[in-house]
Amino acid sequence: MRRRVVITGMGAITPLGHSVEELYAAQIEGRSGIGRISLFNAQRFPTQIAAEVKNFDLSRFVKEPQRWVDSGVNSQFAAAAAKQALEDADLLDNTKVDRTRIGVYLGCGEGIQDFHNLVSLIAFNYDADSRLVDTAGFTSGALRYFHPGREAEQELHTSAAHLAAYFDLEGPNFNCLTACAASSQAIGEATEMIRHGDADIMLSGGSHSMIHPLGVTGFNLLTALSTSNDPPSKASRPFDLHRDGFVLGEGSGMLVLEELEHAKKRGAHIYAEIIGYGSTADAFRITDSHPEGRGAAACIRAALQDAGIQPTDVDYINAHGTSTQVNDKVETIAIKQVFGDAAYQVPVSSSKSMLGHLIAAAGAVELITCVMTIQKGVMPPTMNYETPDPECDLDYIPNAAREKTVRCALSNSFGFGGQNISLVVRKFDV
Protein backbone atom coordinates (compact mmCIF):
# COMPACT_ATOMS: atom_id res chain seq x y z
CA MET A 1 0.00 0.00 0.00
CA ARG A 2 1.38 3.40 -1.00
CA ARG A 3 2.29 5.64 1.92
CA ARG A 4 0.32 8.87 2.16
CA VAL A 5 2.10 12.23 2.26
CA VAL A 6 0.82 15.27 4.15
CA ILE A 7 2.02 18.84 4.64
CA THR A 8 2.86 19.68 8.26
CA GLY A 9 4.80 22.95 7.94
CA MET A 10 5.19 25.92 5.59
CA GLY A 11 7.38 29.00 5.29
CA ALA A 12 7.79 31.80 2.75
CA ILE A 13 9.93 34.82 1.93
CA THR A 14 8.39 36.68 -1.02
CA PRO A 15 7.86 40.11 -2.56
CA LEU A 16 4.48 40.11 -0.78
CA GLY A 17 5.78 39.40 2.71
CA HIS A 18 8.07 37.38 4.94
CA SER A 19 5.62 34.74 6.09
CA VAL A 20 2.92 32.47 4.71
CA GLU A 21 0.24 34.59 6.37
CA GLU A 22 1.55 37.83 4.82
CA LEU A 23 1.89 36.18 1.40
CA TYR A 24 -1.67 34.88 1.37
CA ALA A 25 -3.27 38.01 2.84
CA ALA A 26 -1.58 40.22 0.24
CA GLN A 27 -2.83 38.04 -2.61
CA ILE A 28 -6.39 38.04 -1.29
CA GLU A 29 -6.22 41.84 -1.11
CA GLY A 30 -4.87 41.97 -4.67
CA ARG A 31 -1.70 43.82 -3.69
CA SER A 32 1.30 43.93 -6.02
CA GLY A 33 4.90 43.25 -5.05
CA ILE A 34 6.24 44.72 -8.29
CA GLY A 35 8.18 47.98 -8.43
CA ARG A 36 11.23 49.68 -9.91
CA ILE A 37 14.45 47.66 -9.71
CA SER A 38 16.58 48.88 -6.80
CA LEU A 39 19.18 46.09 -6.68
CA PHE A 40 21.14 47.59 -9.60
CA ASN A 41 20.87 50.49 -12.02
CA ALA A 42 18.42 49.29 -14.67
CA GLN A 43 17.71 52.64 -16.31
CA ARG A 44 19.13 51.56 -19.67
CA PHE A 45 17.41 48.17 -19.74
CA PRO A 46 14.19 47.63 -21.71
CA THR A 47 12.78 46.19 -18.47
CA GLN A 48 13.25 48.36 -15.39
CA ILE A 49 10.86 46.60 -12.99
CA ALA A 50 10.89 43.47 -10.84
CA ALA A 51 9.26 41.96 -7.78
CA GLU A 52 11.97 42.30 -5.14
CA VAL A 53 11.89 40.99 -1.58
CA LYS A 54 11.76 44.13 0.57
CA ASN A 55 13.40 44.82 3.95
CA PHE A 56 14.73 41.31 4.39
CA ASP A 57 16.84 40.75 7.51
CA LEU A 58 18.13 37.20 7.97
CA SER A 59 18.88 37.83 11.65
CA ARG A 60 15.13 37.86 12.30
CA PHE A 61 15.02 34.17 11.37
CA VAL A 62 18.31 32.48 12.30
CA LYS A 63 20.49 32.73 15.39
CA GLU A 64 23.78 32.85 13.48
CA PRO A 65 23.26 35.16 10.47
CA GLN A 66 27.04 35.61 10.13
CA ARG A 67 27.21 31.98 9.00
CA TRP A 68 25.43 33.03 5.81
CA VAL A 69 27.35 36.23 5.09
CA ASP A 70 29.10 34.76 2.03
CA SER A 71 25.98 32.98 0.76
CA GLY A 72 23.80 34.25 -2.06
CA VAL A 73 20.32 35.54 -1.36
CA ASN A 74 18.96 32.23 -2.65
CA SER A 75 20.49 30.44 0.35
CA GLN A 76 19.57 33.25 2.74
CA PHE A 77 15.93 33.28 1.59
CA ALA A 78 15.93 29.48 1.82
CA ALA A 79 17.27 29.53 5.38
CA ALA A 80 14.56 31.95 6.53
CA ALA A 81 11.73 30.07 4.83
CA ALA A 82 13.05 26.71 6.04
CA LYS A 83 13.25 27.95 9.62
CA GLN A 84 9.61 29.01 9.44
CA ALA A 85 8.50 25.68 7.95
CA LEU A 86 10.45 23.51 10.40
CA GLU A 87 9.28 25.57 13.37
CA ASP A 88 5.71 25.38 12.09
CA ALA A 89 6.05 21.59 11.96
CA ASP A 90 7.63 21.43 15.45
CA LEU A 91 10.86 20.00 14.05
CA LEU A 92 13.44 22.68 14.83
CA ASP A 93 14.79 21.21 18.07
CA ASN A 94 12.74 18.05 18.19
CA THR A 95 14.97 15.30 19.60
CA LYS A 96 12.24 12.67 19.43
CA VAL A 97 12.39 12.27 15.64
CA ASP A 98 15.09 10.37 13.77
CA ARG A 99 17.07 13.10 11.95
CA THR A 100 18.52 10.49 9.56
CA ARG A 101 14.97 10.05 8.24
CA ILE A 102 14.52 13.78 7.49
CA GLY A 103 15.79 14.78 4.04
CA VAL A 104 16.00 17.86 1.84
CA TYR A 105 14.87 18.17 -1.78
CA LEU A 106 15.06 21.66 -3.24
CA GLY A 107 14.60 23.37 -6.57
CA CYS A 108 17.11 26.19 -6.12
CA GLY A 109 18.81 28.41 -8.65
CA GLU A 110 22.32 29.80 -8.81
CA GLY A 111 23.72 31.95 -6.04
CA ILE A 112 25.91 35.07 -6.04
CA GLN A 113 26.69 36.83 -9.31
CA ASP A 114 29.87 38.91 -8.82
CA PHE A 115 28.87 41.14 -11.71
CA HIS A 116 31.02 44.13 -10.78
CA ASN A 117 34.33 42.25 -10.62
CA LEU A 118 33.46 40.14 -13.66
CA VAL A 119 32.76 43.13 -15.91
CA SER A 120 35.68 45.14 -14.50
CA LEU A 121 38.15 42.35 -15.21
CA ILE A 122 36.83 41.82 -18.73
CA ALA A 123 37.04 45.54 -19.48
CA PHE A 124 40.53 45.85 -18.02
CA ASN A 125 41.84 42.91 -20.06
CA TYR A 126 40.03 43.69 -23.32
CA ASP A 127 42.10 44.47 -26.42
CA ALA A 128 40.07 46.73 -28.71
CA ASP A 129 42.25 46.02 -31.74
CA SER A 130 41.98 42.23 -31.59
CA ARG A 131 38.55 42.31 -29.87
CA LEU A 132 39.81 39.59 -27.53
CA VAL A 133 40.13 39.30 -23.76
CA ASP A 134 43.58 38.49 -22.35
CA THR A 135 42.60 35.31 -20.51
CA ALA A 136 45.88 35.15 -18.58
CA GLY A 137 45.34 38.66 -17.29
CA PHE A 138 41.70 37.93 -16.51
CA THR A 139 42.64 34.79 -14.57
CA SER A 140 45.32 36.61 -12.60
CA GLY A 141 42.83 39.31 -11.64
CA ALA A 142 40.11 36.80 -10.87
CA LEU A 143 42.36 34.95 -8.43
CA ARG A 144 42.98 38.24 -6.69
CA TYR A 145 39.48 39.74 -6.61
CA PHE A 146 36.95 36.90 -6.69
CA HIS A 147 35.93 35.54 -3.29
CA PRO A 148 36.47 31.74 -3.13
CA GLY A 149 33.55 31.12 -0.79
CA ARG A 150 31.18 33.19 -2.86
CA GLU A 151 32.28 31.53 -6.06
CA ALA A 152 31.44 28.16 -4.50
CA GLU A 153 27.95 29.50 -3.79
CA GLN A 154 27.20 29.39 -7.51
CA GLU A 155 27.04 25.60 -7.29
CA LEU A 156 23.40 24.56 -7.31
CA HIS A 157 23.67 22.09 -4.42
CA THR A 158 24.90 24.61 -1.86
CA SER A 159 21.51 25.77 -0.56
CA ALA A 160 20.36 22.21 0.14
CA ALA A 161 23.70 21.46 1.82
CA HIS A 162 23.46 24.58 3.98
CA LEU A 163 19.96 23.68 5.18
CA ALA A 164 20.94 20.11 5.99
CA ALA A 165 23.95 21.23 8.02
CA TYR A 166 22.29 24.13 9.81
CA PHE A 167 19.07 22.33 10.74
CA ASP A 168 20.62 18.87 11.25
CA LEU A 169 18.68 17.09 8.51
CA GLU A 170 20.68 13.93 7.89
CA GLY A 171 18.49 12.13 5.35
CA PRO A 172 18.61 12.21 1.52
CA ASN A 173 19.75 15.53 0.06
CA PHE A 174 19.01 16.68 -3.49
CA ASN A 175 18.58 19.77 -5.65
CA CYS A 176 17.12 20.06 -9.14
CA LEU A 177 17.02 23.08 -11.45
CA THR A 178 14.42 22.54 -14.15
CA ALA A 179 13.83 26.25 -14.69
CA CYS A 180 10.36 27.48 -13.70
CA ALA A 181 9.25 23.97 -12.72
CA ALA A 182 12.12 23.31 -10.30
CA SER A 183 10.55 23.63 -6.86
CA SER A 184 7.37 21.87 -7.98
CA GLN A 185 9.47 19.01 -9.29
CA ALA A 186 11.42 18.95 -6.03
CA ILE A 187 8.15 18.64 -4.09
CA GLY A 188 6.91 15.90 -6.40
CA GLU A 189 10.14 13.91 -6.12
CA ALA A 190 10.26 14.42 -2.34
CA THR A 191 6.70 13.08 -2.19
CA GLU A 192 7.79 9.99 -4.09
CA MET A 193 10.70 9.42 -1.71
CA ILE A 194 8.34 9.40 1.25
CA ARG A 195 5.82 7.20 -0.58
CA HIS A 196 8.55 4.65 -1.30
CA GLY A 197 9.92 4.68 2.24
CA ASP A 198 13.25 6.42 1.58
CA ALA A 199 12.44 9.08 4.19
CA ASP A 200 9.72 9.89 6.71
CA ILE A 201 9.99 13.68 6.41
CA MET A 202 11.30 15.90 3.61
CA LEU A 203 11.94 19.63 3.69
CA SER A 204 11.12 20.64 0.13
CA GLY A 205 10.62 23.79 -1.91
CA GLY A 206 12.80 26.29 -3.71
CA SER A 207 14.64 29.60 -3.61
CA HIS A 208 15.89 31.86 -6.36
CA SER A 209 16.74 35.36 -7.50
CA MET A 210 17.64 36.38 -11.04
CA ILE A 211 17.20 40.09 -10.41
CA HIS A 212 20.70 41.02 -11.51
CA PRO A 213 22.13 42.41 -14.77
CA LEU A 214 22.85 39.00 -16.29
CA GLY A 215 19.38 37.65 -15.46
CA VAL A 216 17.49 40.64 -16.81
CA THR A 217 19.71 40.82 -19.91
CA GLY A 218 19.12 37.16 -20.70
CA PHE A 219 15.35 37.34 -20.44
CA ASN A 220 15.27 40.62 -22.36
CA LEU A 221 17.19 38.95 -25.18
CA LEU A 222 14.58 36.20 -25.17
CA THR A 223 11.86 38.92 -25.32
CA ALA A 224 10.23 37.14 -22.38
CA LEU A 225 10.02 40.07 -19.94
CA SER A 226 7.37 42.75 -19.85
CA THR A 227 8.59 46.20 -20.89
CA SER A 228 5.49 47.94 -19.53
CA ASN A 229 7.48 49.78 -16.89
CA ASP A 230 4.89 52.35 -15.90
CA PRO A 231 3.10 51.69 -13.66
CA PRO A 232 5.00 48.60 -12.45
CA SER A 233 1.99 47.11 -10.67
CA LYS A 234 0.13 46.79 -13.99
CA ALA A 235 2.90 45.01 -15.91
CA SER A 236 2.06 41.40 -15.06
CA ARG A 237 -1.32 40.65 -16.63
CA PRO A 238 -1.77 36.90 -17.13
CA PHE A 239 -4.39 35.86 -19.71
CA ASP A 240 -5.14 39.50 -20.61
CA LEU A 241 -5.15 40.32 -24.34
CA HIS A 242 -2.44 42.97 -23.89
CA ARG A 243 0.02 40.93 -21.84
CA ASP A 244 3.58 41.45 -23.03
CA GLY A 245 5.76 39.21 -20.85
CA PHE A 246 6.47 38.21 -17.29
CA VAL A 247 8.04 40.18 -14.45
CA LEU A 248 11.05 38.74 -12.61
CA GLY A 249 10.54 38.01 -8.94
CA GLU A 250 12.61 36.47 -6.16
CA GLY A 251 12.07 34.63 -2.91
CA SER A 252 11.62 31.22 -1.33
CA GLY A 253 8.86 28.80 -0.40
CA MET A 254 9.43 25.77 1.84
CA LEU A 255 7.13 22.94 2.89
CA VAL A 256 7.55 20.08 5.34
CA LEU A 257 6.23 16.88 3.76
CA GLU A 258 5.62 13.96 6.06
CA GLU A 259 4.38 10.40 5.98
CA LEU A 260 0.85 10.41 7.36
CA GLU A 261 1.23 7.86 10.16
CA HIS A 262 4.50 9.44 11.26
CA ALA A 263 2.78 12.83 11.45
CA LYS A 264 -0.20 11.45 13.36
CA LYS A 265 2.00 9.58 15.81
CA ARG A 266 3.82 12.73 16.88
CA GLY A 267 0.65 14.86 16.88
CA ALA A 268 1.68 17.17 14.04
CA HIS A 269 -0.76 19.68 12.61
CA ILE A 270 -1.76 18.62 9.08
CA TYR A 271 -2.51 21.36 6.54
CA ALA A 272 -3.34 19.22 3.52
CA GLU A 273 -2.43 16.04 1.66
CA ILE A 274 -0.42 15.78 -1.56
CA ILE A 275 -2.25 13.23 -3.66
CA GLY A 276 -1.04 13.79 -7.23
CA TYR A 277 2.22 14.42 -9.08
CA GLY A 278 2.65 14.60 -12.85
CA SER A 279 5.86 15.21 -14.80
CA THR A 280 6.36 15.39 -18.58
CA ALA A 281 8.54 17.08 -21.19
CA ASP A 282 7.33 18.94 -24.26
CA ALA A 283 10.33 17.59 -26.20
CA PHE A 284 9.83 20.52 -28.52
CA ARG A 285 11.86 23.72 -28.15
CA ILE A 286 13.99 25.16 -25.36
CA THR A 287 12.08 28.43 -24.94
CA ASP A 288 8.63 27.71 -26.41
CA SER A 289 5.82 25.48 -25.23
CA HIS A 290 4.38 23.05 -27.73
CA PRO A 291 1.63 25.04 -29.49
CA GLU A 292 -0.94 22.29 -28.95
CA GLY A 293 -0.09 22.00 -25.25
CA ARG A 294 0.75 18.31 -25.54
CA GLY A 295 3.28 18.24 -22.70
CA ALA A 296 1.22 20.40 -20.36
CA ALA A 297 -1.97 18.42 -21.00
CA ALA A 298 -0.19 15.10 -20.49
CA CYS A 299 1.29 16.41 -17.25
CA ILE A 300 -2.09 17.48 -15.83
CA ARG A 301 -3.60 14.12 -16.83
CA ALA A 302 -0.74 12.28 -15.13
CA ALA A 303 -1.23 14.24 -11.90
CA LEU A 304 -4.98 13.57 -11.85
CA GLN A 305 -4.39 9.88 -12.58
CA ASP A 306 -1.79 9.68 -9.81
CA ALA A 307 -4.32 11.30 -7.47
CA GLY A 308 -7.05 8.89 -8.54
CA ILE A 309 -9.51 11.70 -9.24
CA GLN A 310 -11.52 13.09 -12.14
CA PRO A 311 -11.22 16.64 -13.54
CA THR A 312 -14.58 17.49 -11.99
CA ASP A 313 -13.07 16.83 -8.54
CA VAL A 314 -10.75 19.85 -8.90
CA ASP A 315 -12.19 22.97 -7.25
CA TYR A 316 -9.42 25.45 -8.11
CA ILE A 317 -6.39 25.71 -10.41
CA ASN A 318 -3.39 27.87 -9.58
CA ALA A 319 -2.06 28.37 -13.09
CA HIS A 320 1.53 28.76 -14.21
CA GLY A 321 0.11 31.93 -15.80
CA THR A 322 3.30 33.81 -16.63
CA SER A 323 1.74 36.70 -18.61
CA THR A 324 3.51 35.78 -21.86
CA GLN A 325 1.48 35.44 -25.03
CA VAL A 326 2.50 31.84 -25.67
CA ASN A 327 2.38 30.37 -22.16
CA ASP A 328 -1.05 31.66 -21.22
CA LYS A 329 -2.61 30.53 -24.48
CA VAL A 330 -1.01 27.08 -24.32
CA GLU A 331 -1.92 26.55 -20.67
CA THR A 332 -5.52 27.45 -21.48
CA ILE A 333 -5.50 24.94 -24.34
CA ALA A 334 -4.07 22.24 -22.05
CA ILE A 335 -6.68 22.81 -19.34
CA LYS A 336 -9.48 22.60 -21.92
CA GLN A 337 -8.03 19.41 -23.41
CA VAL A 338 -8.01 17.70 -20.01
CA PHE A 339 -11.13 19.15 -18.41
CA GLY A 340 -13.38 19.34 -21.47
CA ASP A 341 -16.59 21.27 -20.79
CA ALA A 342 -15.73 21.29 -17.08
CA ALA A 343 -12.84 23.67 -17.86
CA TYR A 344 -15.34 26.52 -17.92
CA GLN A 345 -16.62 25.63 -14.45
CA VAL A 346 -13.33 25.47 -12.52
CA PRO A 347 -11.87 28.81 -11.33
CA VAL A 348 -8.28 29.54 -12.41
CA SER A 349 -5.93 32.26 -11.18
CA SER A 350 -2.30 33.30 -11.49
CA SER A 351 -0.33 34.37 -8.43
CA LYS A 352 2.30 35.85 -10.76
CA SER A 353 -0.01 38.79 -11.47
CA MET A 354 1.00 40.04 -7.99
CA LEU A 355 4.18 38.13 -7.13
CA GLY A 356 5.97 38.26 -10.43
CA HIS A 357 7.76 35.10 -11.52
CA LEU A 358 9.98 33.61 -8.81
CA ILE A 359 11.50 31.22 -11.41
CA ALA A 360 12.81 28.15 -9.52
CA ALA A 361 10.92 29.13 -6.36
CA ALA A 362 7.61 29.87 -8.11
CA GLY A 363 6.01 26.43 -7.86
CA ALA A 364 6.57 26.00 -4.12
CA VAL A 365 5.15 29.44 -3.30
CA GLU A 366 2.15 28.78 -5.53
CA LEU A 367 1.51 25.40 -3.89
CA ILE A 368 1.54 27.16 -0.51
CA THR A 369 -1.11 29.48 -1.95
CA CYS A 370 -3.20 26.43 -2.89
CA VAL A 371 -2.89 25.03 0.63
CA MET A 372 -3.94 28.34 2.17
CA THR A 373 -6.88 28.52 -0.24
CA ILE A 374 -8.03 25.10 0.99
CA GLN A 375 -7.58 26.25 4.58
CA LYS A 376 -9.34 29.62 4.25
CA GLY A 377 -11.91 29.08 1.50
CA VAL A 378 -10.94 32.22 -0.45
CA MET A 379 -9.34 31.99 -3.91
CA PRO A 380 -6.81 34.69 -4.90
CA PRO A 381 -7.51 36.72 -8.03
CA THR A 382 -5.71 37.24 -11.31
CA MET A 383 -4.96 40.95 -11.16
CA ASN A 384 -4.76 43.29 -14.18
CA TYR A 385 -7.18 41.17 -16.20
CA GLU A 386 -8.86 43.98 -18.13
CA THR A 387 -9.23 43.01 -21.79
CA PRO A 388 -10.36 39.43 -22.49
CA ASP A 389 -8.34 37.41 -24.99
CA PRO A 390 -10.58 35.26 -27.20
CA GLU A 391 -7.96 32.50 -27.00
CA CYS A 392 -7.95 32.64 -23.18
CA ASP A 393 -11.60 32.21 -22.32
CA LEU A 394 -11.70 30.48 -18.91
CA ASP A 395 -12.75 31.82 -15.50
CA TYR A 396 -9.56 33.53 -14.33
CA ILE A 397 -11.05 35.08 -11.14
CA PRO A 398 -10.44 38.59 -12.48
CA ASN A 399 -9.23 41.36 -10.14
CA ALA A 400 -10.97 40.33 -6.92
CA ALA A 401 -10.70 37.36 -4.58
CA ARG A 402 -13.63 34.97 -4.45
CA GLU A 403 -14.99 32.83 -1.64
CA LYS A 404 -15.44 29.15 -2.34
CA THR A 405 -15.08 25.90 -0.44
CA VAL A 406 -11.99 24.33 -2.01
CA ARG A 407 -11.27 20.72 -1.15
CA CYS A 408 -8.94 19.91 -4.04
CA ALA A 409 -6.54 22.21 -5.91
CA LEU A 410 -4.23 21.78 -8.90
CA SER A 411 -0.95 23.70 -9.21
CA ASN A 412 0.79 23.93 -12.60
CA SER A 413 4.45 24.76 -13.27
CA PHE A 414 5.70 24.75 -16.85
CA GLY A 415 9.38 25.58 -17.29
CA PHE A 416 11.69 26.84 -20.03
CA GLY A 417 13.08 23.80 -21.78
CA GLY A 418 9.68 22.12 -21.81
CA GLN A 419 9.66 20.64 -18.30
CA ASN A 420 6.09 20.33 -16.99
CA ILE A 421 5.03 19.64 -13.41
CA SER A 422 1.53 19.45 -11.94
CA LEU A 423 0.74 18.84 -8.27
CA VAL A 424 -2.64 17.99 -6.72
CA VAL A 425 -3.27 18.87 -3.10
CA ARG A 426 -6.41 18.02 -1.16
CA LYS A 427 -8.00 18.84 2.18
CA PHE A 428 -6.87 16.21 4.65
CA ASP A 429 -9.46 13.60 5.51
CA VAL A 430 -8.76 10.97 8.15
Steps between C-alpha positions, in 0.01 A plus 500: 500500500638840400591724792303823524678836510372804689620857549584584862694827468539797265719808470541780246714802418346686205447843346162500678630429849729298723255236615230273362232712666631824345534335158144370497340813647669721240375282215144500632517880518635513144817685598800511267860432597634647176694826486805670352822298520713622791760221512696650208473790258255380235429835336642392164328161493178446303359356824547717808261324740503187715337349806771534764492369856487814715664569838633149544711444812629145546575563868125503565489131407829331593718525809829512309448731199878545466517137387322605181692820428675353194188322373282627218152629570364169371653321800408781739136503385500120523634505856229742615217312330632164621520624858136606482389167351695283745383706797143481372534121487658484849823357360758768578635353824295184512723225641227237483515460121770310313698773318645239261145456368455873425627600155521808280387531138519849354454671167751782545670722247851639484640715777719812500578676173818708549400723211715799593831312516413289196430799275792701641747221429368447148521872425849531646631206296319578174707578190297726271718429197473121515157508672626228734532471877845419641402182684828484693446851629136427578594186694768682697251770596228249577725315744562829674150650508247216492398364840554120516208438734263707293610334180416163656151634571425489128484121522136396498527253789623752756161616630385144570834425668476812716150410620598143581801612703334790679178320593655154551306322226700184438281320246512508117614832354426615145457809284354529151490802269240446230441871446153623599389149598787434742343532844182324388710214369695494826173469694376226269823301528512551878144366515609191310791443738264498796248280317773245428637503854833674434419766761228581752527879470631722220564873508418601144450815296718750320684831510625726225585850386590602146456871563850593390643639174572159348153365583311799365722518190441134421123518526492828308692333218239225501228772485337322794479793744235768509622845396190674636699684764241757599321434724690191621199351678314468168777322308416139585162425343455125450238396242425864410499582127771765545746296705856552381718276718571400856657697784801356684449427867707346778446316825455159658224258593557197724270217605542214745368180342439208730376144492147501638538245780827658610328839519202362691720313745682815607183713500603731216256751357400394147425774246417286198591182314701474178317245290621556143826563315543518123821561305550518122718669239379686193800365306450793268703820537713644779309827542155428353219277618356257250225699324243225554585471870584131471753493784294716734181302436678168551648631824162607642349164400786316670451696823125433505559131427760480777247662734227259393254781430299639210530855360164585655651434845732802464356812665777748414803526270800716583633550149859539388358817341819688417344789302677408175297466183602140436488353851157629594344387174660155516409447865140590419502249214643230729239557771220479242645181351502329840188645660275519194179693568586502871789738422250785494372411847829484693646834619859573392735772623863604469697607806763648267269794429601625848818309586679513170679184391722351771652261240631193689311598816169574325340156525556457874358844582200434277436162664503676838235732356291195406531360852395831654206518259385158623545615859324837467243446225597814305660477154753770401430703187680552172575871515520734198258288298332781307463403134387142430702298250276285279762224520501514882135457586490327841395634841819671617351655819561851366621777734326397822527203734207261513364286781455132430536175690809343343572139586733419211740730313731457201828692469674523161866583433625499142868583456731626226639196325160332497498352851143469631394431858150481647421439867162415655437588862186415694341582834613237747241239586570237764 
